[in-house]
Amino acid sequence: MFEVGKTYQYAPDVRRLPPGAETAGKGRFEVWHLGIGLLGSEAPAAVGSPSRQADVARLKGVIEALHAALGAPTPSYRAEPEDDRHPHLHPGRAGRLVDPAGHDYGSLGEVDPRITEEWGLPDRPVVAAINLPLLLGLVPAAVRVAAVSAAQPVDRDLAVLLDEATPIGELLRLVRANAGPMLVEARLFDEYRGTQVGAGRVSYAVSLRFQPETTGDDKAIEKAMNRIRGALTHHLGAEIR
């Protein structure tokens, strides 16, 4: 679910106000935000496929799809600082959206378990709040469009084993930077931690969609996949599975 509305805060120090804040009285301010929440399991991607519980990885996919639709650059992410974290989010399972200039413009993460228990919510809900004026400020004035290709899109999956300290944003950045112009979508759709991959390691599964200009571009797509594999191995020490 999603909601667009104003958030309210008390800020006696105007120097700490987020961009786009409007006055709502002495020391009180309001800012337009986009809120997104996921809870429960989603419909299977295909008949016979298992359903998947909502999680932060899926929430990031929704956020990045929104940015792509607006023509805004894909956000980076960083952990919330201890001295400035959102109290409704799970400590250690929350982060910030970061623009290309390194500025925060939103938050995301799991809801704090104490709130989940008090409200009687099942599973582990995840939420995001994005500063709307800052998000719209990232949208270019002119959006370039391309003609619809007569060729069918080609989907490929990539499984990668990484050190758990490696940011997911860096993984996706390298994928997009090395895939070439045929790549139209790259999203994380699964992650696994456990005895099968070893302590301190995490296995990610990334879904890639390529849009060739003509049919029969399989060799070009395979070259793009090889560039991606090489970049992840070289820069992140990834193990391609």
C-alpha positions in Angstrom: 0.0 0.0 0.0 1.1 3.6 -0.4 0.0 7.1 0.8 1.0 10.6 -0.2 0.6 13.2 2.6 2.2 15.6 5.0 4.4 14.6 7.9 4.7 16.9 10.9 7.6 17.6 13.2 8.7 20.0 15.8 12.0 21.7 15.0 13.0 24.7 17.1 16.4 24.7 15.2 15.4 25.7 11.6 18.9 24.7 10.4 17.9 21.0 10.9 14.8 21.3 8.7 14.6 19.0 5.7 14.2 20.7 2.3 10.7 21.3 1.2 9.5 21.9 4.8 6.6 24.4 5.2 5.8 26.3 8.4 2.8 25.1 10.4 3.2 27.5 13.4 6.0 28.4 15.8 8.6 25.7 15.7 6.3 23.3 13.8 6.8 22.2 10.2 5.2 19.9 7.7 6.7 18.1 4.7 5.1 16.2 1.9 6.1 12.5 1.9 5.4 9.3 0.0 4.8 6.4 2.3 5.0 2.7 1.1 4.3 -0.3 3.2 4.5 -4.1 2.5 3.1 -6.9 4.6 2.5 -10.6 4.1 3.2 -12.7 1.0 3.0 -11.6 -2.6 1.5 -13.6 -5.5 3.9 -16.1 -7.0 5.8 -14.9 -10.1 4.6 -17.9 -12.0 2.4 -21.0 -11.6 4.1 -23.4 -9.3 6.6 -20.9 -8.0 6.7 -20.3 -4.2 5.2 -17.1 -2.8 7.6 -14.7 -1.1 7.2 -12.7 2.1 7.6 -9.0 2.0 11.0 -7.9 3.0 13.4 -4.9 2.6 14.8 -6.3 -0.7 11.4 -6.3 -2.2 10.7 -2.8 -0.9 13.9 -1.6 -2.5 12.7 -3.1 -5.8 9.4 -1.1 -5.5 11.4 2.1 -4.7 13.8 1.6 -7.6 10.9 0.8 -10.0 9.3 4.1 -9.0 12.5 6.0 -9.7 12.9 4.3 -13.1 9.3 5.3 -14.0 10.0 8.9 -13.1 13.4 9.0 -14.8 15.1 9.7 -11.5 18.5 8.1 -10.8 18.5 4.9 -8.8 19.1 5.6 -5.1 22.0 4.4 -3.1 21.4 3.2 0.5 23.2 3.5 3.8 22.5 2.4 7.4 20.8 4.8 9.7 23.2 6.6 12.1 22.8 5.6 15.8 22.3 9.2 16.9 19.6 10.0 14.3 17.5 6.9 13.7 13.7 6.7 13.2 12.2 5.2 16.4 9.5 3.2 14.5 12.1 1.2 12.6 14.0 -1.9 13.7 17.5 -1.0 15.0 20.0 -2.5 12.6 17.4 -3.2 9.9 16.8 0.3 8.7 18.5 2.6 6.2 18.4 5.8 4.3 17.9 6.6 0.6 20.8 8.6 -0.7 20.9 10.8 -3.9 23.9 11.1 -6.2 25.2 14.0 -4.3 25.2 12.0 -1.0 22.2 13.6 0.6 19.5 11.6 2.5 16.0 12.0 1.2 14.1 9.0 2.7 14.1 6.1 5.0 13.2 2.4 4.8 13.4 -0.7 6.9 11.5 -3.2 9.0 9.0 -1.9 11.6 10.3 -2.2 15.2 9.1 -5.5 16.6 7.6 -3.7 19.7 5.3 -1.8 17.4 4.4 -4.9 15.4 3.5 -6.7 18.6 1.5 -3.9 20.1 -0.5 -3.4 16.9 -1.0 -7.2 16.4 0.6 -7.2 13.0 1.6 -10.5 11.5 5.0 -11.3 10.0 7.6 -8.5 9.6 6.2 -5.5 7.9 8.5 -3.1 6.0 7.9 0.6 5.3 9.5 3.5 3.5 9.0 7.2 3.7 10.4 9.4 0.9 10.7 13.2 0.9 8.5 14.1 -2.1 10.0 17.5 -3.0 13.5 16.0 -2.9 12.4 13.0 -5.0 10.7 15.2 -7.6 13.8 17.4 -7.6 15.7 14.4 -9.0 13.4 14.0 -12.0 15.0 15.5 -15.1 13.1 18.3 -16.8 13.1 16.4 -20.1 12.7 12.6 -20.1 14.0 10.7 -23.1 11.9 7.9 -24.5 12.7 5.2 -27.0 10.7 3.5 -29.6 9.1 0.2 -28.7 11.2 -2.7 -30.0 9.6 -5.5 -32.1 11.8 -8.0 -30.3 10.7 -9.7 -27.1 12.5 -8.9 -23.9 15.0 -11.5 -22.6 15.1 -12.3 -18.9 18.2 -13.7 -17.2 18.9 -14.5 -13.5 22.2 -14.1 -11.8 23.2 -15.7 -8.5 26.1 -14.1 -6.6 27.8 -15.0 -3.3 29.2 -12.0 -1.4 30.5 -10.8 1.9 27.5 -9.7 4.0 29.1 -6.3 4.5 28.9 -5.5 0.8 26.1 -3.0 0.2 23.3 -4.3 -2.1 23.3 -0.9 -3.8 26.9 -1.4 -4.9 26.0 -4.8 -6.3 23.2 -3.3 -8.4 25.3 -0.3 -9.4 28.0 -2.5 -10.9 25.4 -4.7 -12.7 23.8 -1.6 -14.3 27.2 0.0 -15.1 28.5 -3.1 -17.0 25.3 -4.4 -18.6 25.2 -2.1 -21.6 22.3 -0.2 -23.2 20.1 -3.3 -23.7 19.5 -3.6 -19.9 16.1 -2.2 -18.9 15.7 -3.6 -15.4 17.8 -5.1 -12.7 16.3 -6.0 -9.4 17.1 -8.1 -6.4 14.5 -10.9 -5.9 16.0 -13.2 -3.3 18.7 -13.4 -0.7 19.9 -16.3 1.5 22.0 -16.5 4.7 22.7 -19.8 6.3 25.0 -22.7 6.8 25.0 -23.5 3.0 26.9 -20.3 2.2 28.9 -20.0 5.4 29.2 -17.4 8.2 29.5 -13.8 7.1 28.4 -14.6 3.5 25.1 -13.9 1.7 23.7 -15.3 -1.6 21.8 -12.8 -3.7 19.7 -13.5 -6.8 19.3 -10.7 -9.3 16.7 -10.6 -12.1 17.9 -8.9 -15.3 15.7 -7.9 -18.2 17.3 -7.1 -21.6 15.5 -5.4 -24.5 17.3 -6.3 -27.7 16.6 -4.1 -30.8 16.2 -7.2 -33.0 15.6 -10.9 -32.4 18.6 -13.1 -32.3 20.8 -10.9 -30.1 21.6 -13.8 -27.7 25.4 -13.3 -28.2 25.2 -9.6 -27.3 23.3 -10.5 -24.2 25.7 -13.2 -23.2 28.6 -10.7 -23.6 26.8 -8.3 -21.3 26.3 -11.1 -18.7 30.1 -11.9 -19.0 30.9 -8.2 -18.4 28.7 -8.2 -15.3 30.2 -11.4 -13.9 33.7 -10.1 -14.5 33.0 -6.7 -12.8 31.4 -8.4 -9.8 34.3 -10.8 -9.4 37.0 -8.1 -9.8 35.5 -5.3 -7.7 33.6 -7.2 -5.0 35.3 -10.5 -4.9 32.0 -12.2 -5.8 31.6 -15.9 -6.4 29.2 -16.4 -9.3 26.9 -19.4 -8.6 
